Amino acid sequence: MDVFSTKKRSQIMSRVSGKNTKPELTVRSLLHNLGYRFRLHRIDLPGKPDITLPKYKKVIFVHGCFWHGHKGCKRSKRPTTNEIFWNKKLDSNIKRDKRYSGELREIGWKMLIVWECETKNTEKLLHKLERFLNDAQKQKTRKS
């Protein structure tokens, strides 16, 4: 049983943002500081990636640990109330993420997932982004 009324719960959930979240802004800031230019939320790509680097054919998704089921993360613990609803909701998010990943791969895009908890350690995240993007620069150089 929910502690909030249906109306209040709806109001609370409507405030959950899908764009320009703090973790997403952190990743965008790091990319910008590295000198990369990017596009946001491209609707013509599967899953509307949070960050798209068209020059390198790479996309970055910034996933919330709870909403996307980050395995082994304390933030991804599922609620014990209304379990049927939450399991269905969160399992469908994970299934959809896998589908988008496959679709992006099929059309030649490389993908990186940055988890919300990873944005807390910016130095480690910076190295993860550099590894992902340096690979792209090496491939671009080989083709030239």
N, C-alpha and C positions, 0 to 999 in steps of 0.2 A: 504494500500500500504506500502510495506517494504521500509525503508530508505536506505537499503543496496542492492546491486546487488545480483543476485542469487549466483554468484561465491563467493562473499564476505560473504554472509550469511552462505553458506556451510562451508567456512573456519572457521568462528566463531563457528558454531555448532560442528564442528569436534574437537574443543578444549574442549568441555564439557566432563569432565571425569566421568566415571561410577564406577571407582575403586580408592581406596586410596585417597578419598576426605578428606578435613580437618575434617568434622564432623565424618567420619568413623575412622580416625586416633585418634581422641579424645576418642571415645568409646573404641577402641582397647587399648589405653594407660591406661584408667581407669581399664579395665578388667585385664590387665597385672599386674597393681599395686595391684589389689585385689588377685592376685595369680592364676588366671585362665589361662589355656592354651586352645587354640582354633585353628580352621582351617578357612581359608578364601575362599569365593566364590566356595563352593562345587557344581560342575556342575551336580552331581548325585541327587541333591535335587531340588524340585520344586522352581523356582524363583532364583536359585543360591544365597542363603542367603549370606549377607555380612560377617557374623560371625557365625560359627557353633561350638557348644560345644557338641561334640559327647558323651562324658561321661555322660552328663545329658539329652541328647536328646532334646536340646534347640537350637534355632536359633535366631539371632538378625538381623533385617533389619534396616539400617540407611537410612531413606527416606528424600529426599529433599522436603521441604514444597510445593514448586511450582509444581514440577513434579508429586507428588503423592497426591496432593489435601488435605493438612492438614486443616481440618475444623476449622474456627475461627482464623486462623493465617494470619497476614497481609502479609506474604510472599507468600501466596497461591492465591493472587488476580490474576484473569485471565486477559489476554490482551484484550483490547477493539478493536484492529485492527485484521483483519483476524479471527474473532470469530469462524466461522464454523470450520476452520482448528484446532484452539487451543482447542475448546470444544471437538472435536472428539479425538484429541490426548490425552488430559488429562483425559477424561472419559474412554478411553481404558486403560490407565495406572491404574486407580483406579479399573476397572473391573478385570484386570489381577492380581492385588494385592490380591483381594478377592478370586480369583480362587486359587492362590498359597497358601493362608492361609488355605483354605479348604482342599487342597491336603496334606499339611503338617500335619494338624490335623488328617486326615484319616490314615496316616501312623505312627501316634504316636509321632509327634514332637510338642513341645510347642514353641510359637513364641512371640517375643517382637519387637515392632516397636519403634525405637528412631527417633524422628523428628529432622531435622536440627536445628530448633530454640531451642530445648532442650539442645543442646550441648553447648550453650552459658553460661548456669549456671551449671558448672561441679559438684558442691556440690549436687544440686538437682538430677542431672543425676546419680550421684554415688549412691544415695539412691534408685533410680528406678532400677538400675542394681542389687544392693544388694537384694532388695525384690524379683526380678525375679529369681535370682540365689540361694538365701537362700532357697527358696521353693524347688529347685532341690536337694540341699544337704539334706534337711529334708527327702525327699522321698527316697533318696539313703540310708540314715541311717536306716529308717524303714525296708527296704528290707533286710538289712544285718543281 
